[in-house]
Amino acid sequence: MYINQYPWLKKIYIEIIKNYKKNQLHNIILIKSYNIHNTFTIIMEISKWIFCTNKIGIRSCGKCTGCLLIVSKNHPDFYILYQKKNTFIEVDIIKNTIKKILNTSQQYGSKIIWIPSYKKLTIYGINTLLKIIEEPPKDTFFFIGSSINHNIHKTFSSRCLKYKIYPPRENIGLAWIIKNTNIKKKKKSLIILRNNNNNPELSKKLIENNIFSLRKYVLYNIRCAIIKNNYFILLPILSKKNIYIKINWIILLLLDVLKFKKNFFTFLINIDQLQLIQEISKKYTYNFIQIILKSWIKCQNKLIHIQYINQELLILQELLKWEYNKHSK
């Protein structure tokens, strides 16, 4: 069973399956997660089990026609409401799907409507769905995925049974990284995990794509910039690809400096960069680090939410603030 690879997801999976077996499953289920791909995994596994004709307890066989049709996303009673990146789900698609599910199930069983990303729904789409989920058709289940921080329409939310998936405990995430990547050293695995907000899947992705290996190079150049008091040397390094990730490394480093100044050593993220953290702590005041930290966070948000923004100019502005400060000790 694929979900066995992610032990922190099994609790929700098992609870939903057990409720289905008791005929007590809520018709509208909203799953919010720190990593929206987790909702894909759970919903696909639940759908496989529901349509499996050779169930083994809470497991699907993975070989029957029902399982294979779900994996290929071709099951006649499995509807996916999804649009390409940066586009919303059209109301007509929702209406056409509702018309189909109001007819008898083609396989004479349950019907599942999967909305992988709630944020793809417009207010018109939400209102259209509300009309049907007020009194959902018999044996019809709606599964909706969402990121954990996304705001949900209040009326829509009130109609759903909600589940939240948080990152696994650090020791679980650490063991998972060591098992599933080529990083076997505990300290290095811990640094990667903490730099990715305890998100094991993202940590694995950055390891496999060799992106995390850039971190030491970026931090080394930050140290050079501080020693030389010349932050402009960081511009060509930061303004190339993976800008968001590199800025995140700066933010986490500055957070560590604030923790260091308050003697919160246990909670440091960059435990391999204690010398750099100490040097920044000695050079700058607590208030100045706070100001710079907030400014980098705003910069990161602009890069995420504003299309076609001049990234190089934005980073240059941040480096200028660092370069011409009057708050160093």
KELODO-334906 format. One record per residue: x, z, y negated of N, C-alpha, C in turn. Coordinates in steps of 0.001 Angstrom, whole numbers, padded with zeros to 6 digits, always signed. Layout:
BEGIN
XZYXZYXZY;...
//
This chain:
BEGIN
+000849+000000+001196+000000+000000+000000+000882+000000-001242;+000690-000983-002124+001559-001187-003284+001617+000039-004186;+000494+000742-004304+000423+001892-005209+001321+003040-004748;+001739+003029-003482+002650+004059-002982+003994+004027-003703;+004314+002897-004313+005565+002785-005061+005525+003598-006353;+004329+003993-006779+004160+004743-008029+003364+006012-007732;+004028+007056-007234+003318+008265-006776+002465+008940-007846;+002804+008771-009121+002018+009410-010186+000680+008706-010438;+000460+007571-009786-000818+006861-009938-001801+007181-008805;-001311+007770-007737-002131+007930-006521-003313+008879-006712;-003135+009912-007551-004205+010901-007723-005487+010240-008231;-005369+009406-009274-006544+008725-009831-007115+007735-008817;-006234+006993-008159-006671+006029-007138-007508+006720-006061;-006988+007814-005531-007675+008535-004456-009016+009094-004931;-009043+009643-006152-010293+010208-006680-011381+009144-006810;-010998+007961-007320-011976+006880-007493-012481+006383-006133;-011577+006225-005185-011960+005771-003841-012915+006769-003183;-012596+008056-003281-013444+009090-002678-014841+009093-003293;-014927+008928-004614-016237+008880-005283-017030+007653-004843;-016341+006545-004630-017015+005332-004160-017588+005550-002756;-016794+006176-001899-017231+006424-000521-018459+007350-000466;-018557+008233-001456-019692+009158-001519-020879+008561-002277;-020740+007296-002709-021759+006648-003563-021961+007409-004867;-020865+007991-005388-020931+008759-006629-020032+008162-007719;-019566+006933-007517-018663+006333-008491-019415+005904-009739;-018907+006335-010893-019490+005929-012173-019341+004418-012327;-020333+003783-012928-020305+002315-013034-019324+001788-014074;-019003+002610-015074-018102+002165-016142-016893+003091-016164;-015724+002564-015837-014515+003385-015769-013474+002845-016742;-013037+003718-017630-012000+003383-018610-010719+004120-018216;-009645+003361-017997-008363+003958-017629-007363+003696-018757;-006884+004774-019361-005897+004664-020441-004545+005134-019917;-003497+004397-020250-002187+004739-019718-001083+004547-020749;+000001+005322-020581+001196+005152-021410+001787+003758-021195;+001511+003176-020048+001969+001829-019705+000766+001077-019150;+000224+000157-019927-001040-000491-019551-000939-001231-018216;+000275-001605-017809+000433-002283-016519+000065-001363-015355;+000134-000049-015573-000322+000885-014542-001805+000707-014245;-002582+000415-015290-004025+000213-015089-004257-001043-014252;-003409-002067-014434-003520-003278-013616-003320-002928-012145;-002282-002132-011877-001955-001755-010501-003106-001000-009843;-003615+000023-010546-004690+000841-009975-005949+000015-009735;-006352-000760-010724-007608-001512-010619-007523-002596-009538;-006383-003259-009452-006214-004262-008391-006255-003607-007003;-005632-002448-006860-005611-001758-005566-007010-001250-005194;-007740-000722-006176-009120-000264-005924-010005-001447-005532;-009845-002556-006238-010647-003749-005956-010356-004281-004559;-009080-004285-004187-008715-004708-002826-009410-003831-001790;-009389-002518-002020-010006-001595-001056-011512-001821-000962;-012175-001985-002127-013632-002164-002133-014036-003417-001356;-013273-004487-001515-013631-005755-000881-012970-005954+000489;-012152-004989+000897-011473-005089+002201-012487-004904+003330;-012367-005737+004359-013288-005641+005506-012672-004861+006677;-011409-004465+006523-010728-003697+007577-010050-002465+006982;-010816-001652+006256-010262-000473+005592-009673+000512+006601;-008582+001155+006177-007965+002206+006986-007937+003464+006122;-009007+004244+006175-009118+005418+005299-009193+004997+003847;-008214+005437+003048-008186+005064+001624-007295+003847+001385;-006867+003216+002465-005975+002065+002339-006716+000774+002657;-006339-000294+001947-006836-001626+002302-005845-002239+003284;-006327-003185+004090-005446-003764+005111-004447-004749+004517;-004836-005402+003406-003947-006360+002758-003889-007711+003432;-004662-007890+004510-004572-009132+005288-005892-009867+005418;-007005-009145+005253-008313-009785+005441-008621-010752+004294;-009707-011493+004459-010097-012471+003444-010370-011797+002102;-011048-010632+002138-011354-009918+000901-010104-009535+000129;-009127-008974+000843-007858-008572+000205-007129-009786-000384;-007056-010847+000405-006321-012039-000038-006987-012706-001239;-008322-012683-001259-009034-013274-002402-008823-012453-003674;-008711-011130-003544-008442-010289-004714-007032-010554-005232;-006063-010600-004314-004670-010841-004716-004538-012174-005445;-005257-013189-004956-005210-014514-005604-006162-014615-006794;-006938-013535-007007-007916-013457-008107-008974-014554-008007;-009399-014793-006765-010402-015834-006527-011654-015309-005824;-011798-014000-005726-012975-013450-005061-014219-013738-005901;-015298-014250-005293-016482-014636-006072-017200-013467-006748;-016941-012234-006307-017593-011071-006914-016618-010218-007734;-015489-010824-008079-014452-010149-008866-014220-010964-010135;-014671-010421-011264-014620-011151-012539-013568-010524-013460;-012708-011362-013999-011675-010876-014924-011950-011441-016312;-012141-010531-017274-012352-010947-018667-011028-010783-019407;-010338-011895-019553-008997-011825-020138-008714-013073-020953;-008018-012891-022057-007596-014010-022893-006086-013981-023051;-005542-015092-023479-004098-015171-023684-003668-014256-024836;-002368-014053-024927-001803-013168-025937-002263-013584-027331;-002566-012573-028148-002974-012750-029558-004331-013434-029729;-005126-013514-028652-006485-014039-028786-007458-013026-028204;-008692-013068-028693-009712-012118-028265-010645-012746-027229;-011318-011887-026479-012278-012359-025481-013529-012849-026203;-013875-014090-026001-015020-014676-026683-016327-014099-026145;-017294-013941-027039-018595-013375-026662-019271-014233-025602;-019115-015547-025687-019741-016450-024704-019226-016189-023288;-017938-015843-023176-017362-015541-021858-018027-014297-021280;-018237-013296-022136-018885-012050-021701-020330-012330-021280;-021054-013095-022097-022456-013408-021800-022592-014189-020497;-021710-015156-020284-021766-015955-019056-021470-015110-017818;-020528-014187-017975-020192-013291-016862-021366-012386-016537;-022020-011860-017564-023185-010985-017362-024300-011736-016637;-024521-013011-017005-025541-013820-016330-025240-013948-014842;-023967-014118-014532-023568-014275-013130-023793-012994-012335;-023427-011848-012920-023539-010595-012156-024987-010135-012013;-025876-010669-012864-027287-010304-012727-027914-010956-011501;-027233-011978-010969-027674-012589-009716-027164-011755-008537;-027694-011990-007370-027279-011239-006190-025808-011484-005891;-025127-010438-005438-023730-010560-005063-023561-011661-004020;-022557-012520-004242-022356-013646-003330-021927-013188-001943;-021289-012009-001874-020857-011486-000579-021743-010309-000139;-022864-010122-000823-023833-009074-000483-023202-007667-000492;-022440-007398-001498-021806-006089-001655-021639-005766-003125;-020557-005102-003452-020293-004707-004836-019802-005884-005669;-019927-005708-006983-019377-006654-007947-018509-005877-008921;-017368-006451-009265-016429-005781-010174-016140-006686-011363;-016239-006093-012545-015853-006780-013781-014659-006033-014337;-013532-006720-014424-012284-006093-014873-011917-006624-016260;-011795-005696-017201-011310-006033-018550-009917-005426-018664;-008854-006214-018451-007503-005654-018414-007075-004963-019705;-007549-005462-020846-007106-004879-022116-008282-004707-023072;-008642-003463-023336-009755-003163-024233-009544-003777-025614;-008306-003808-026077-008043-004285-027444-008351-005777-027619;-008601-006479-026518-008975-007896-026601-010463-008076-026931;-011210-006964-026947-012642-007038-027255-012866-006965-028767;-013708-007844-029284-014125-007743-030682-015331-006802-030758;-015746-006428-031943-016926-005567-032102-018169-006261-031536;-018194-007597-031637-019328-008351-031088-019307-008308-029557;-018104-008388-028997-017963-008295-027553-018355-006918-027045;-017957-005879-027785-018306-004499-027417-019823-004316-027435;-020460-004822-028491-021919-004700-028593-022628-005439-027468;-022098-006597-027084-022681-007364-025975-022561-006578-024670;-021410-005964-024456-021196-005173-023239-022068-003924-023226;-022263-003314-024399-023073-002095-024477-024495-002334-023969;-025004-003531-024211-026371-003843-023773-026491-003809-022260;-025431-004230-021578-025499-004278-020117-025084-002950-019485;-024130-002229-020100-023678-000987-019471-024618+000189-019733;-025588-000004-020649-026626+001024-020822-027356+001244-019497;-027676+000135-018826-028301+000186-017496-027629-000867-016618;-026456-000525-016092-025705-001522-015317-026435-001926-014043;-026284-003198-013626-026912-003652-012381-026408-002846-011185;-027209-002772-010164-026864-002008-008969-025574-002545-008335;-024727-001603-007880-023473-001933-007188-022530-002787-008042;-022632-002617-009355-021751-003340-010272-020876-002329-011012;-019567-002584-011001-018626-001639-011591-017748-002346-012626;-017648-001711-013797-016797-002209-014868-015525-001353-014904;-014379-001996-014845-013096-001309-014994-012415-001842-016255;-012068-000932-017156-011448-001323-018426-010104-000628-018561;-009078-001399-018888-007741-000845-019101-007424-000760-020583;-006613+000224-020948-006231+000399-022355-004931+001191-022444;-004193+000965-023526-003034+001819-023794-003549+003186-024228;-002774+004210-023988-003250+005585-024158-003545+005935-025615;-002888+005262-026557-003065+005595-027975-004104+004730-028683;-004707+003800-027949-005659+002889-028593-007002+003593-028804;-007547+003466-030008-008853+004068-030315-009975+003258-029671;-010900+003967-029053-012028+003330-028363-013303+003556-029162;-014115+002514-029275-015409+002605-029955-016180+003811-029403;-016677+004674-030288-017271+005945-029858-018439+005764-028890;-019356+004857-029221-020509+004640-028341-020062+004081-027008;-019127+003146-027042-018605+002544-025812-017922+003604-024961;-017111+004440-025613-016394+005504-024915-017349+006492-024250;-018455+006772-024928-019415+007750-024401-020101+007261-023124;-020062+005952-022877-020693+005390-021672-019728+005331-020485;-018477+005679-020728-017447+005514-019699-017028+006842-019074;-016600+006747-017826-015851+007838-017206-014386+007536-017502;-013707+008479-018144-012362+008207-018655-011277+008890-017821;-010229+008119-017580-009027+008647-016933-007838+008375-017854;-006892+009298-017867-005670+009109-018653-004452+009271-017743;-003529+008328-017895-002289+008393-017117-001145+008694-018077;-000474+009815-017859+000669+010203-018679+001960+009922-017899;+003089+009806-018596+004351+009602-017870+004577+010721-016852;+005184+010399-015728+005440+011444-014719+006438+012473-015238;+006452+013638-014612+007430+014655-014980+008844+014081-014854;+009737+014618-015662+011088+014055-015755+011782+013976-014396;+011639+015017-013576+012315+015011-012272+011765+013913-011349;+010464+013620-011471+009849+012562-010658+010329+011190-011141;+010312+010990-012469+010784+009732-013046+012253+009489-012736;+013044+010554-012777+014481+010464-012496+014728+010034-011052;+014023+010666-010129+014166+010317-008707+013732+008872-008462;+012694+008429-009177+012168+007069-009000+013188+006035-009477;+013835+006296-010614+014841+005364-011142+016023+005253-010193;+016506+006398-009694+017640+006398-008771+017302+005626-007499;+016061+005759-007047+015633+005077-005818+015422+003580-006033;+014916+003186-007204+014456+001806-007417+015357+000942-008299;+016504+001468-008710+017445+000658-009506+018854+000832-008945;+019787+000106-009529+021186+000230-009085+021925+001350-009816;+021209+002113-010661+021801+003265-011346+021596+004489-010457;+022670+004989-009898+022564+006095-008941+023067+007427-009504;+023738+007384-010658+024238+008618-011260+023122+009309-012033;+022950+010611-011761+021837+011366-012338+021891+011384-013861;+023074+011620-014437+023205+011731-015898+022824+010422-016582;+023334+009313-016060+023034+008008-016655+021552+007682-016533;+020973+007982-015375+019540+007744-015159+018702+008573-016119;+019138+009816-016366+018424+010711-017267+018460+010190-018701;+019609+009675-019123+019754+009117-020478+018811+007923-020651;+018778+007047-019650+017912+005864-019717+016444+006281-019786;+016071+007228-018932+014677+007686-018889+014256+008311-020213;+015087+009177-020774+014749+009838-022046+014715+008858-023203;+015558+007830-023153+015550+006814-024205+014316+005936-024155;+013583+006002-023048+012370+005201-022886+011128+006072-022751;+011184+007230-023410+010017+008121-023494+009474+008497-022116;+010393+008725-021168+010047+009109-019798+009203+008063-019063;+009338+006814-019491+008613+005709-018859+009514+005065-017802;+009301+005377-016517+010207+004866-015468+010187+003348-015336;+008988+002751-015465+008873+001297-015288+009618+000543-016391;+009486+001007-017634+010202+000368-018747+011703+000553-018572;+012104+001731-018131+013527+001998-017890+014085+001004-016870;+013341+000807-015799+013768-000137-014749+013892-001558-015293;+012929-001945-016104+012931-003295-016692+014162-003517-017569;+014498-002522-018394+015648-002656-019295+016960-002664-018520;+016993-001943-017409+018187-001946-016551+018360-003330-015922;+017278-003854-015362+017333-005148-014662+017664-006294-015609;+017223-006184-016864+017484-007247-017850+018797-007049-018600;+019559-006029-018203+020849-005705-018825+020746-005409-020320;+019558-004996-020761+019376-004680-022179+019955-003302-022497;+019788-002364-021578+020243-001007-021871+021767-000930-021971;+022455-001883-021352+023924-001899-021427+024410-002150-022853;+023538-002701-023715+023890-002941-025123+023937-001652-025940;+023272-000611-025424+023120+000623-026194+024460+001202-026636;+025411+001308-025716+026710+001891-026060+027418+001077-027143;+027263-000229-027079+027869-001113-028087+027253-000855-029467;+025931-000719-029507+025236-000449-030768+025646+000915-031326;+025668+001931-030479+026019+003279-030926+027483+003372-031339;+028346+002639-030650+029770+002600-031034+029919+002041-032456;+029181+000986-032747+029263+000374-034084+028628+001252-035158;+027629+002042-034783+027078+003019-035736+028150+004041-036102;+028911+004479-035106+029998+005430-035350+031055+004813-036263;+031405+003563-036020+032371+002857-036877+031860+002766-038317;+030560+002463-038454+029956+002343-039788+030004+003673-040540;+029786+004767-039811+029799+006093-040429+031216+006473-040852;+032181+006205-039987+033583+006517-040307+034062+005718-041517;+033718+004427-041548+034146+003550-042640+033241+003652-043864;+032097+004329-043663+031063+004395-044712+030655+002989-045164;+030552+002112-044189+030161+000725-044447+029099+000330-043419;+027854+000469-043804+026753+000236-042871+026367-001241-042764;+026924-002061-043649+026592-003488-043605+027153-004158-042354;+028160-003545-041731+028708-004140-040503+027687-004112-039357;+026620-003324-039525+025584-003241-038492+024566-004378-038585;+024533-005060-039724+023491-006077-039942+023495-007168-038873;+024626-007818-038588+024599-008876-037554+024296-008346-036157;+024588-007074-035925+024336-006469-034606+022861-006154-034421;+022240-005630-035484+020839-005197-035383+019839-006326-035571;+020225-007359-036310+019249-008391-036689+019118-009514-035660;+019868-009408-034548+019708-010395-033482+018564-009971-032562;+018449-010577-031396+017328-010291-030495+017330-008831-030040;+016170-008402-029526+015942-007001-029116+016040-006038-030298;+015576-006502-031448+015653-005700-032681+014877-004397-032534;+013658-004494-031995+012799-003319-031878+013481-002238-031041;+014084-002634-029935+014738-001680-029036+015945-001044-029721;+016733-001848-030429+017926-001322-031112+017543-000318-032203;+016479-000622-032924+016012+000319-033949+015508+001597-033293;+014890+001453-032135+014428+002644-031408+015607+003534-031023;+016739+002934-030662+017943+003723-030342+018427+004497-031568;+018339+003871-032741+018729+004561-033982+017792+005740-034245;+016498+005508-034084+015500+006557-034314+015749+007751-033388;+015998+007475-032113+016229+008552-031141+017537+009297-031429;+018540+008555-031911+019806+009186-032290+019607+010140-033466;+018860+009707-034468+018604+010557-035642+017742+011766-035265;+016827+011576-034344+016041+012717-033844+016954+013754-033187;+017929+013261-032433+018893+014159-031796+019709+014940-032824;+020042+014278-033926+020798+014954-034994+019976+016107-035572;+018703+015874-035802+017821+016938-036316+017720+018086-035313;+017604+017760-034038+017550+018798-032999+018857+019592-032963;+019963+018864-033089+021284+019502-033059+021434+020490-034214;+020953+020098-035378+021040+020971-036547+020214+022246-036367;+019163+022173-035550+018303+023331-035288+018669+024033-033964;+019785+023584-033379+020281+024180-032124+019342+023987-030929;+018580+022890-030940+017715+022567-029805+018478+021661-028828;+019547+022160-028263+020443+021332-027458+019807+020874-026143;+018903+021673-025599+018275+021359-024304+017459+020076-024367;+016956+019756-025564+016017+018638-025696+016683+017355-026202;+018010+017320-026202+018703+016118-026665+018439+014946-025723;+018305+013763-026299+018052+012538-025531+019362+011859-025169;+020227+011700-026166+021501+010996-025978+022604+011984-025601;+022517+012505-024387+023435+013566-023982+024859+013059-023759;+025050+011750-023792+026395+011168-023682+027004+010878-025049;+026288+011228-026121+026745+010901-027475+026880+012153-028352;+027320+013242-027742+027391+014507-028473+028373+014436-029651;+029476+013734-029470+030453+013612-030562+029855+012874-031754;+029159+011781-031492+028520+011017-032563+027438+011859-033255;+026667+012572-032467+025615+013434-033022+026227+014499-033928;+027325+015093-033495+028013+016109-034296+028548+015519-035599;+029130+014332-035519+029704+013692-036710+028630+013392-037755;+027496+012881-037305+026400+012598-038249+025859+013903-038819;+025755+014911-037978+025244+016219-038410+026124+016838-039492;+027441+016683-039349+028378+017239-040344+028349+016455-041663;+028151+015162-041535+028254+014284-042707+027015+014332-043608;+025827+014530-043002+024581+014420-043761+023731+015687-043670;+022972+015908-044709+022066+017066-044732+020848+016812-043850;+020182+017882-043507+018968+017811-042691+017901+016980-043400;+017742+017222-044702+016704+016512-045466+016982+015014-045524;+018262+014656-045695+018588+013232-045764+018315+012526-044441;+018673+013177-043326+018408+012585-042009+016914+012394-041816;+016128+013361-042270+014665+013236-042185+014176+012013-042947;+014700+011822-044153+014293+010690-045002+014642+009367-044325;+015877+009266-043829+016330+008039-043173+015546+007778-041887;+015281+008839-041149+014509+008713-039909+013118+008153-040183;+012425+008717-041144+011080+008239-041499+011122+006784-041947;+012166+006442-042677+012292+005070-043177+012490+004082-042028;+013297+004440-041031+013502+003565-039872+012220+003431-039049;+011455+004515-038953+010181+004461-038221+009211+003502-038919;+009157+003557-040252+008314+002628-041019+008779+001190-040821;+010084+001003-040815+010661-000323-040590+010235-000866-039231;+010317-000025-038220+009921-000419-036867+008448-000818-036811;+007597-000042-037465+006154-000344-037494+005872-001674-038187;+006599-001959-039250+006430-003236-039959+006812-004405-039054;+007892-004239-038325+008343-005302-037423+007316-005581-036321;+006625-004521-035901+005625-004663-034834+004344-005297-035354;+003898-004859-036532+002540-005191-036984+002447-006317-038020;+003554-006685-038646+003495-007734-039677+004138-009009-039137;+003325-010034-038998+003836-011305-038492+004673-012017-039550;+005674-012757-039081+006511-013607-039922+007271-012834-041009;+007459-011542-040814+008227-010766-041780+009704-011126-041648;+010411-011062-042750+011849-011356-042743+012584-010161-042143;+012905-010272-040879+013489-009141-040150+014861-008751-040689;+015665-009738-040975+017018-009451-041471+016980-008727-042816;+016080-009154-043696+015954-008510-045004+015465-007074-044860;+014546-006864-043937+014000-005522-043712+015089-004563-043218;+015903-005035-042300+017001-004207-041783+018048-003959-042868;+018312-004984-043654+019268-004837-044766+018827-003744-045732;+017548-003685-046018+017013-002640-046899+017281-001247-046339;+017114-001096-045019+017361+000207-044385+018843+000579-044451;+019701-000399-044236+021140-000141-044280+021598+000202-045701;+020962-000414-046676+021268-000096-048084+020943+001365-048405;+019844+001841-047874+019456+003243-048100+020503+004190-047522;+021039+003787-046377+022061+004608-045728+023391+004500-046475;+023695+003299-046950+024985+003016-047604+025142+003751-048920;+024100+003694-049732+024218+004233-051107+023486+005559-051252;+023709+006440-050293+023066+007755-050374+023915+008710-051203;+023254+009740-051672+023952+010778-052433+023757+012149-051781;+023466+012110-050518+023116+013358-049822+024133+013740-048772;+025235+012997-048652+026242+013397-047676+026911+014671-048153;+027418+015437-047213+027995+016733-047566+029331+016558-048274;
//
